[in-house]
Amino acid sequence: MERPSIWAIVFVLLLGVLFLREPRFQRSEEIFLRWLLRHSQPATKQVPLTIVEVGKENPPAPLETALLLQGLLEFKPTVIAIEPVLQWGERAKDQEQIFMDQAMRVPKLLLGAELTASPDPDAPVPEVTGFSHVTGHRGDLPEFSGIEHQPSEDVRVLSSLGFINFPPEAADDLHVPLLFQYRGEVIPAFALQAVMLWLRLTPDEVKVDIGTSIDFPDGTKIPVRADGTLLITPQMTQRARRITIDELLLAAQQHESGAASGIRLEDVRSHLVLARTETNGPDLIGAAIASMQAKTFVRRVSRIFDCVIVVVIAVLSGWLRKFSRIDLVIGAVAFSAAYCLIALGIISAWAIWLPAWLPLGAAWISVIAAIVLPKPKDSARTVTVAASPPVP
């Protein structure tokens, strides 16, 4: 085996150190993760989550929301979470009363609200219950000091508030907020609050280690980043039941009359019901709730994997120089395709995320080095020529 080029090895190792130490390069790995999640399906059974789409108006009208609750109450759910902020104003007071009449019959009602970092100084400061068992550094948590949008006071008396903020510096299409910082207290976001209500948990029963996990009394550990977000699989909502408000009202009418129904909703009693506005975008809060219910969380493989791959590729770099350029390129393409297929299989089966840039980058750097760098001269031939005797 030919000795590998020291420059190729040094470059690959420096690339590995840069990826492991630089957060911006680590975030770039999520480009590959998005591709994996888009082309894979989580190996999870149906979760006890029913998502009801209540039209495209945000917020939905009070009468429409009252009909939503009336239809759901036919199946006696325990927890109903309404994601849009039901802030209707003074003009809808009469219709709001109709909604309140239905809301009083819901055992546990969670309504969306939005926090703000710059509240009105003359407005009263609302109290929000936070977690009492919190460890870890809080500096990266989004910080707020007031509530900007929330339902009216009469409606709030009948419900709990869940905060639906998506801070751009932390949240995106893969990261859903679970924790916020409100006036020095760590509080749950909407998705986490909904699951806690469904599990009948209070903040005092939950332990939060910021940057590590959120621990439930039953042993469930929800991985959470330093900024309070959960890495989700958007396709997890496919493991929930999705219906429209029209389908719900029809099923409720048929259930009340005893007629056969095309949609069976009797199991809604044990489900967490999430009502949201119909949009073309992904249902990130629903995906976060489904992930916590299924206890299925996307996790990156250990950093040891990166180191092993880099070392193996560096050791084999000398062996690669025995092949022709065409064989090297074809082999690198085949290795890249096989690696992507393996990564798809692993994330589908075990929700473990394999990195791409460092392993594939190291492989291609080794191939390019084997093609570009000159091969060492044949030392045995050189010695023979130098030792030839002079002609007499």
N, C-alpha and C positions, 0 to 999 in steps of 0.2 A: 504494500500500500504506500502511495506517495505521501510525503509529509504535507499536511494542509498549510495553506498560506496563513501566516500569522496575522496579516492585515485583515483578512476576511473574518478570522475569529475575533479579533479585537473590535471590529466594526459591529459584529453581531452582538457581542457582549455589551458594548456601549449602548446599542439600541435597546437591549433588554433592560439595562439599568434606567435609561431614560423613560421607558414605558412604565416601569414599576414605581418611579419616584415622581413623575409629573402627572398631576390630576387631569390636565387638559388632554393628554394622550390617552389616559384611561377612559375618559368620557367618549373619546372618538371610537373606542371599541363598541359603543352602543349602536353604531351604524350597522355593524355585523349582527348585533343582537336583534335589531329591528327586522333585519332580513330573516333571521331564524324564526322569530315569533310570527312573522307574516306567513311563513310557509310551513308552520307546524301546528299541531293541535295538542292541547294539554291532555294527558292521560288521567282525566278526572271524571268521576261520575256526576250526575246531576246534583246541583246544590239546592238547598231550601231557600231559594230566592225567586220571587215573582216581580218582574219589572213591567210596570204599566205605563204606556206612553199616552199622555193626555193632550195631544195636539201640539201645534207649533207656536201657540201664543204663550208668551212668557211675561208675567205669570199667567197661568190659566185663570179664566174668569171664576168668580166665587160660586156661581151656580154649577159650573162644570166640575169644580173641585168638590162641591157638596155631593153631586151625583157620583163622583168617584168614591167618596167615603161610603155613601149609601150602598153602592154595588159591592164594595169590599166587605162591609159589615154583614152582608148576607152569608158570608163564609167564615165569619168570626176570626179574623186574624188578630194576632197579639200585638204586633208592631207594624205601624205604617209610617214610612219615611217619605216625605214630600220634598224633593230637591229644590225646585224653584222657590224663590223668596216670595211669599204671599203678601205682598205689600200693595194693597188695593186703593188706599186713600179714602177720603171722606165721602166721595160720591157713591161708593159701593157699600155704605154701611148697612142698608137694608138687606142686600144680598149676602153680605158677610155674616149677618145673623143666621141665615139659613145654613151656611157652612158651619157655624159654631154649634148649631143644634145637632149636626151630625158628628162633629169633632168631640163633643162631650161623651159620645158612646164608644169612642176608640180607647182601648186599654192603655196603649202607649203610642203617642203621636210625636214624631220628630219632624220639625220644620226647618227649612233652610234659612240661613242668615249670612251676612257678610260683615267681616271685620274691617277696620280701617286703622291706619297708623297716624292719622291726623284728624281726630274727632272734633266736633264742635265744643269749644271750651265751656260754653254755657249749658250744654246738655248734661243731664244726670249720667253718672257712671254706672253702667249695669254690672251686676255681679255675675261672674261665671265660675262655676266650680271646676277646680283644677285637680291634677293628680297630687297625692300626698307623698308617694314613694317615687322619687325621681333622682337619678344619678346621671353623670355624664356632663359634658360641656354643652351649654345652651346657646353659645354664641352664634351658631349657624341656623338656629330656628327662626323662621319669620316672626317678627315681633309686631304686635298690635296694641293699641291702647283704647280702642272704642269700637262700637258697633255702628256701621254705616247704614245697612239695610236690614230690616227685620219686620215680621208681622206686627200688627197692632197689639196694644197691651192686652186687650180682651182675648185675643187669640193666643197670645203667649201664655196666659194663665192655664190654658188647656193642653199645653204641649211643652216639649223640650226643644232647645235650639241646637242645630248642628251647622257648623260654619263651612261654607263651600268655596272659600277663597282658593285660588290657584296662583300663588305668587310666581311671576315669570322667572325669578332667579333660582327657583327650586323645582317647580312642577313643570311637566311637559307631558307628551303622549305616552310615556312609560313610567313616570313618577307621580304618584298621587299623594298629597299631603295627608298625614295621619296626626301630626302634632303641630300646634302653634304655641307661641308664647304671648300671653295676654297679661299685661301689667305685672310682669314678674312671675306669673304662674304658667305652668305647662298644661295646656288644655287639649282635649281631643278635637279633631276635625270631624266633618260630617260622616265619612265612611266608618271611622272607628267608633264614633258615638252610636251609630245605628247598630253595629255588631254588639256593642256593650249592652244596649237596650234589649236586643234579641236574646242575649245570653243572661240577662238579668244581673249584670255586673255594675257595681258602683265604682267611681274613680279610686276610692280607698282600697279596693280589692285588686287593682292593677298596678304592676310594677313597671316603671319605664327606665330603661338604660339607654339614653340618647346616643345614637350612633351604633347601637348593638341590637337591642330587641325590646319589644313590649311583651311582657309576660302576663298571661292570664292564670287564674287559680287552677285550672284544669291541666296546666303544663304546656299549653300552647305558647310558642314563642314566635312572635311576628317580627321579622327582621326590619329594622328601620335605619335609615341613613342619618348622618349628623344633621342634615337639614330637615329631618322629620318626615321624610317621604318614604313610600313603599314602592319597590320595583314590581310592576305588575305585568301580567300577560293580558293584553286587550281582548283576546279570544275567550277569556274566562266567562264572559257574558253569554257565550253560546251554551254554557252548562246551566244557565238559568232559564226559567220560563219567561217568555216575552209575549205580551198581549197588548192590544189597544183598548182604549176606554170603551169603544163600541162593543168589542168582543166581551169585555167584562160585564157591561150592562145587560147584554143579551144572555150571558151565562147566568147572571143573577136572577133575571126574570124567569128563565126556564127552571132554575133551581127552586125558586119560590112556588112556582106552579106545579112542580113535580114532573115536568116534561123532560124528555131525554135531551141532553146537551152535547154539542160537539166538543166543547172544552170542559174538561173535568177540573174543577177548582176546589174540591173538598179538602185537599191537603194544604190549602192556603192557611189554614189555622196554625200550622206549625212553621209556616214560611215567614221570612222577613219580606215585606212588600215595599218596593221602591217605586214611587211615582216620579216621572221625569218628563220634561218637555221633549217632544220628538225633534231630533236634529239629525243631520247627516254625519256628524262627527262621532268618534268613539265614545262609548259610555264608560268613562274612566272610573267614576265613583262606583258604578255597578261592578266593574271588573275588580276593584279593590275589595268590595264586600264579598264577592264570590271567592276571591283568593283566600280571604280570612276564614270564610266558612269551610272551604275545602282543605284548609291548612296546606295549600300548595303555593310555594313561593319560589320565584326564579332566583337561583343563587349562582354566583360565579365559581368556577372550579378554583381550587387552591393555587396560589402563586407558585407552589412547588412544580406544578405542571409546566408552567412557562419555562422555569429554569431547566427542567429535565429535557424539554424539547430543544432548547437552544444548545445545550451541551451535546446531545445526540447528533444534531445537525452539524455542529462544529467538528465532532470526531469523524463524521462520515464525509467531510468536505474533501479530504484527500482522495478518497475512493471515487468520488464523483468525477474527478479529472481523468479517469480512464475512459470515459465514454465520449462519443462524438457530440457535437453541438446540437444536432437534431434530436438525438436520444435524450439529452439533458432537458431540452425545452419540453419535449413530449412527456417526459417523466415528471417535470415540475407541474405541468398542467394536470396530469393524472393525479398527482399527490394532492393538489389544491381541491380538485373535484371530490376526491375520496374524503378529504378532511371535512369539507362542507357537509357531505352526506352523513358522516359520522356525527358531526355536531348537531345536525337536524334530528337524528335518531335519539341522541342523548337528551336533548332539551325536551323532546316530546315524551320520552319515557320517564325521566327523573327530574325535569325542570332544572337541569344543571347546564350552565352556559359556558361553552368553551370560547376562549378568545380567538381572534383571527390575525390581527396585524402582526403580532410578534412571531408566532409560529410560522405563518406563511411568509412573512417578510424575511425571516431568517433562512427559510428554505430557498427562496428566490435569490437572496443575496449570495448564498453559497453556490447556486447554479451559475449566476452571472460571473462570480469570481472564477469559477472553473472554466468558463468560456473565455473571459477577457485576459486573465493573468497568464503570462507565459509559463510553460512547463519547464522544470529544471533540466539542464543538460545532462546527458548520460555521462556520469562521472567515470565509469569503467572505460568507456570509449576514449575519453580525454586522456586518461593515464596511459593507455596503450599507444596512442599517437605520440605522446611526449617521450616515451621510452624507446622509440624506434632507433636502431643503431645506424650510424652514418654509412653511406655507401663508400666502399674502398676505392 
